[in-house]
Amino acid sequence: MNPEELFKNIISHSKEYGFIFQSSEIYDGLSSVYDYGQLGAELKKNLRDYWWKSMVQMHQNIVGIDAAIFMHPTTWKASGHVDAFNDPLIDNKDSKKRYRADVLIEDHMAKIMAKADKEVEKAKNKFGETFDEALYRSTNPRVLENINKANAIEARFKQALEDNNLEEVRQIIIDCEIVCPISGTKNWTEVRQFNLMFSTQIGSVSEEANTVYLRPETAQGIFVNYLNVQKTGRMKIPFGIAQTGKAFRNEIVARQFIFRMREFEQMEMQFFVRPGTEIEWYNYWKETRIKWHRTFGFGDNKHRFHDHLKLAHYANAACDIEFNFPFGFKELEGIHSRSDFDLKQHEQFSGKKLQYFDAELNESYVPYVVETSIGLDRLFLAVYSESLKEETLADGSTRTLMSLPFALAPVKAAILPLVNKDGLPEKADEIVNLLKYDFNVTTEAKDAIGKRYRRNDAIGTPYCITVDYDTMENNTVTLRNRDTMEQQRVAISELKGIMDQTASLSSLLKQLD
Ligand code: ATP
């Protein structure tokens, strides 16, 4: 399947099986807002739980909170969001479509780099084992030409961002001859800044002062609670505060399904450290997070680090973990060393001291912060797109397979009575009752057994447990593994143990040690 087909397939599969629906679909939907259906909600919850437990439960010095979405409006003045949470926008005069200028340029650079990669790929296939990729990349004229071209645009773009020079950003678009994908023309407007925060009114509607924002990130809820948590939790530096929750951004280029949404969920952790140790912790969190991503078992080539082109003025290091989505490598998670900027800003705007007394040093200071910030919906898309496959079997037939890590699957086992009579469905219910305290399991008796297997393969259920006439005699069942399709006869009493070892969240968490 080519990437475009795969992406279309992901969207239709997610609707067909109840993972994701368009929001308010009966009214033709709301752009870039999505609802998670019965299976999607389970998968999303499992991903959230995995993140939460790996942060909070696996680290003695990290605790979790749940702050409100609404915050005092001054929070967003202090954080810089009121004045500077902007995207550079450009309109095409012919199609009247609006784009993010930075995205147009980044996509253009990615296309040029893809040409170089294609050239390398061709040579790799041609020369086989003896191929020296690094040498080829640094010497082949066609590859070099494209790499140099992309690098030159990147350098120019970086400078324009640093100078906040929107005219130059527009000029890059013109010089690169970037066209509107809809109209195909280069008839562009000026580049303008657009604030991404949604605002609404709290209490009586008329007064200006009652304007509140839907939070555009969860991090500020952590910063304003930093001292509350530190004091009541008696936290000693270094320590972290984690949080998951909804965030809202009035995204302009709202496309690519759940990759870029207007309402989405973030999972963020702010790690408070002694000034001067932040780079050490930044490197620690880079390693820790990439290791976490690799436990999904997608291989080492699916994730890569991408250093930020332009550092925010308060950051002294920042990178993204990018994932190879069906539409190419894109940001999945950000890791940022944010200095003491946020806490100092909140000190200044609130007039309250937000210092930490370091008993070892016998001094007080405002801690430095290293943050890890990941979008739950983007993680969902990464895991979903990587797991969904069409597989050709030995007999030439095909099956749709969702090869999710067992521990994350929405349904862990389907208990299937071979026939819908003779006490077999009741026996299946008994097994459900045995497993339901630890695992989300289902039972279904309708359709031929092969059809039921296929349906469960397509939603990622790791185990199908078949109840047959022998079960009634000796309390054994057939346990079918989703990936290998192998069936083994096991005692009902063994099921929980097998599933604990292979399909529980703790089995995944253990890989982090
Ligand atoms: P992008 O450059 O893609 O807009 P960002 O750099 O603005 O992302 P951050 O502010 O660092 O993103 O947010 C942290 C994480 O939140 C991102 O890595 C991403 O996974 C997620 N995220 C941000 N915006 C959205 C969105 N509109 N929809 C879904 N997830 C998002």
Boltz pocket constraint, residues with backbone or C-beta under 6 A from the ligand:
constraints:
  - pocket:
      binder: B
      contacts: [[A, 217], [A, 249], [A, 251], [A, 258], [A, 259], [A, 260], [A, 261], [A, 262], [A, 264], [A, 265], [A, 266], [A, 331], [A, 332], [A, 333], [A, 334], [A, 373], [A, 374], [A, 375], [A, 376], [A, 377], [A, 378]]
      max_distance: 6.0
